[in-house]
Protein backbone atom coordinates (compact mmCIF):
# COMPACT_ATOMS: atom_id res chain seq x y z
CA UNK A 1 0.00 0.00 0.00
CA UNK A 2 1.40 3.47 -0.84
CA UNK A 3 2.58 5.76 1.92
CA UNK A 4 0.33 8.84 1.79
CA UNK A 5 0.61 11.73 4.24
CA UNK A 6 -2.42 13.55 5.56
CA UNK A 7 -2.84 16.88 3.80
CA UNK A 8 -4.83 20.10 3.97
CA UNK A 9 -5.57 22.46 1.10
CA UNK A 10 -5.55 26.00 2.43
CA UNK A 11 -6.69 28.92 0.31
CA UNK A 12 -7.66 32.57 0.19
CA UNK A 13 -9.35 34.65 -2.49
CA UNK A 14 -7.58 37.82 -3.58
CA UNK A 15 -9.26 40.74 -5.31
CA UNK A 16 -6.39 41.26 -7.75
CA UNK A 17 -5.45 39.60 -11.03
CA UNK A 18 -3.71 36.24 -10.96
CA UNK A 19 -0.94 37.64 -13.15
CA UNK A 20 -0.05 40.52 -10.84
CA UNK A 21 -0.24 38.31 -7.73
CA UNK A 22 1.94 35.69 -9.39
CA UNK A 23 4.46 38.30 -10.54
CA UNK A 24 4.92 39.48 -6.95
CA UNK A 25 4.78 36.12 -5.16
CA UNK A 26 7.07 34.34 -7.63
CA UNK A 27 9.97 36.59 -6.62
CA UNK A 28 11.70 34.86 -3.66
CA UNK A 29 13.01 38.19 -2.34
CA UNK A 30 9.36 39.21 -1.70
CA UNK A 31 8.54 36.22 0.53
CA UNK A 32 9.63 37.92 3.80
CA UNK A 33 6.98 40.61 3.22
CA UNK A 34 4.19 38.10 3.79
CA UNK A 35 5.55 34.60 4.63
CA UNK A 36 6.54 34.76 8.30
CA UNK A 37 7.32 31.03 8.34
CA UNK A 38 10.42 31.65 6.24
CA UNK A 39 11.64 34.46 8.47
CA UNK A 40 14.54 36.30 6.91
CA UNK A 41 15.54 35.08 3.45
CA UNK A 42 18.97 35.61 1.89
CA UNK A 43 20.65 34.54 -1.34
CA UNK A 44 24.00 32.97 -0.41
CA UNK A 45 26.27 31.52 -3.09
CA UNK A 46 23.31 31.12 -5.44
CA UNK A 47 21.08 29.37 -2.88
CA UNK A 48 18.21 30.84 -0.90
CA UNK A 49 18.64 30.41 2.85
CA UNK A 50 15.99 31.16 5.46
CA UNK A 51 16.23 31.71 9.20
CA UNK A 52 13.09 29.94 10.40
CA UNK A 53 11.61 29.24 13.83
CA UNK A 54 13.01 25.70 13.36
CA UNK A 55 16.51 26.89 12.46
CA UNK A 56 18.28 27.67 9.18
CA UNK A 57 16.92 26.02 6.06
CA UNK A 58 17.80 25.97 2.38
CA UNK A 59 14.87 26.88 0.10
CA UNK A 60 14.52 25.98 -3.57
CA UNK A 61 11.81 27.78 -5.55
CA UNK A 62 10.16 26.62 -8.77
CA UNK A 63 11.20 28.53 -11.87
CA UNK A 64 8.88 31.28 -13.13
CA UNK A 65 6.24 29.73 -15.34
CA UNK A 66 2.97 30.45 -17.15
CA UNK A 67 0.90 28.15 -14.94
CA UNK A 68 0.82 29.96 -11.58
CA UNK A 69 3.04 27.36 -9.91
CA UNK A 70 4.85 28.66 -6.82
CA UNK A 71 6.03 25.30 -5.47
CA UNK A 72 9.04 25.33 -3.21
CA UNK A 73 11.18 22.84 -1.33
CA UNK A 74 12.42 23.46 2.22
CA UNK A 75 15.53 21.61 3.40
CA UNK A 76 16.04 21.56 7.18
CA UNK A 77 19.60 21.12 8.47
CA UNK A 78 18.79 17.65 9.78
CA UNK A 79 15.90 16.05 7.98
CA UNK A 80 14.18 15.25 4.76
CA UNK A 81 13.36 17.93 2.20
CA UNK A 82 9.77 19.17 2.54
CA UNK A 83 7.84 19.71 -0.70
CA UNK A 84 5.31 22.56 -0.65
CA UNK A 85 2.82 22.73 -3.55
CA UNK A 86 1.53 26.29 -3.97
CA UNK A 87 -0.57 27.82 -6.77
CA UNK A 88 -2.08 31.06 -7.98
CA UNK A 89 -5.29 30.28 -9.89
CA UNK A 90 -7.37 32.85 -11.77
CA UNK A 91 -10.89 33.38 -10.44
CA UNK A 92 -12.78 35.96 -12.51
CA UNK A 93 -10.97 39.30 -12.12
CA UNK A 94 -9.23 38.02 -8.98
CA UNK A 95 -7.46 34.84 -7.99
CA UNK A 96 -7.10 32.08 -5.44
CA UNK A 97 -3.93 31.21 -3.56
CA UNK A 98 -3.96 27.47 -2.91
CA UNK A 99 -1.38 25.93 -0.57
CA UNK A 100 -1.12 22.21 0.14
CA UNK A 101 0.20 21.39 3.60
CA UNK A 102 1.41 17.84 4.17
CA UNK A 103 1.59 16.39 7.65
CA UNK A 104 5.20 15.35 8.09
CA UNK A 105 6.15 11.93 9.50
CA UNK A 106 6.11 11.95 13.30
CA UNK A 107 4.23 15.27 13.45
CA UNK A 108 1.52 15.45 16.11
CA UNK A 109 -2.00 16.47 15.17
CA UNK A 110 -1.56 19.56 17.35
CA UNK A 111 1.59 20.63 15.47
CA UNK A 112 -0.09 19.95 12.11
CA UNK A 113 -3.05 22.14 13.14
CA UNK A 114 -0.69 24.86 14.37
CA UNK A 115 1.19 24.75 11.05
CA UNK A 116 -2.12 25.06 9.16
CA UNK A 117 -3.03 28.11 11.30
CA UNK A 118 0.38 29.65 10.56
CA UNK A 119 0.01 29.08 6.81
CA UNK A 120 -3.44 30.70 6.88
CA UNK A 121 -1.99 33.76 8.65
CA UNK A 122 0.66 34.00 5.93
CA UNK A 123 -1.88 33.56 3.13
CA UNK A 124 -4.00 36.31 4.70
CA UNK A 125 -0.87 38.48 4.93
CA UNK A 126 -0.35 37.95 1.17
CA UNK A 127 -4.02 38.80 0.54
CA UNK A 128 -3.79 42.02 2.54
CA UNK A 129 -0.55 43.02 0.85
CA UNK A 130 -1.86 42.29 -2.65
CA UNK A 131 -5.18 44.07 -2.09
CA UNK A 132 -3.67 47.22 -0.57
CA UNK A 133 -0.65 47.90 -2.79
N, C-alpha and C positions, 0 to 999 in steps of 0.2 A: 504494500500500500504506500502511496506517495506521502512524503512528509510535507504537510501544508500548515503554515503558521496562521493563527487567527489574524484577521485584519479588520481595519475600519477605514471607510472612505469618508473623509472629512472635506467639506466644501463651503464656500461662500460665494454669493453673487456680488458682482462689482458693476456699478453703473459707469462703465468706461469700456471702450472698444477692446476686444481681445488683442488686437495688434499692438496697441499702445501699452497695455498691461504686460504683454509678453516682452516687448522691447525693453521695458524697465526691469522686469523680474529675471530676464535671461542674462543680465549682466551681474556676474558674481560680486563685483565690488558694491552693488546696491543691497545685497542681502542684509548687512548689519542694520540697515534703516528700518527693517520690518521683522527679520527672523532672529528673535532673541536667543533661540536655541543654538545658533552658531556663534554667538558672542562676537568677539572681534575676529575679523577675517583678513588675512594678509597673503600676498603672493610672494613666496620664497622659493628661489631657484626654479621658477616655472610651475610650482605646485601651490595650490591654495591650502592654507593652514588656518584652522579655527581654534580659538581658545573657548572651550565649551564648559558647562558646569561639570562635565565628566572628564575634564582634562583636554589636552591638545589632541586634535584630530586632523587628518588629511582629508580634504574634500575634492572630489572629482565631479565636475559638472558636465552635463550633456552639451554637445555642440549646438550652436544656434541652428534652428531648423524651421521649416514652414508648417509644422504640425502642432505647435504649442507645447512641445515636450520640454519640461524643465527638470527631468530626472537628475538625481545626483546620488553619489555614493560617499558614505562617511566611513572613514577608517580609523577606529580607535587605536591607541598605542598598543593595547593588548587585547586582541579580539578580532572577530570576523568582520569583514566589510559589511556595512548595512546599506542595502539598496532602498532608495526612496523614490517611488514613482510620483510624479507631480505634473499636472497639466493645466493649461489655460484653454478653455473651450468657449467658442463664441456662443452667445445666447442673445439673439436679437441685436440691439445696439450695445449691449453690455457683454459680460462674460461670466464664466464660472471658473473658480480656482478649485481644482480637485486634487487632493493629497491622499495617498494611500499609506496608512501606518500599519506596519507589520509588528505583531507581538514577537519580540526576540526570545530565543530559547532561554529558559530559566527566569524570565521576567514574570513578576507577580501580577495578578490582575489589578492590584492597586497602582502599581507603577505604570502599567499599560494605560489605565484610565487617566493617570496624571499626565502621561505623555500626550494623550489625545487632547486633554484640556490645554496643554501648552501649545500644541500645534494650532488649535482653534484660536488661541490668543494671537499667535503669529499671523494666521490667515486674516483675522480681523484687523490686525495692524496693517497688513498689505492693502486690505479693502479701504481703510481710512486714508492711507497715504495716497492711493490711486484716485480716490474720489475727491480729494481736497487739493491736489496739486495740478 
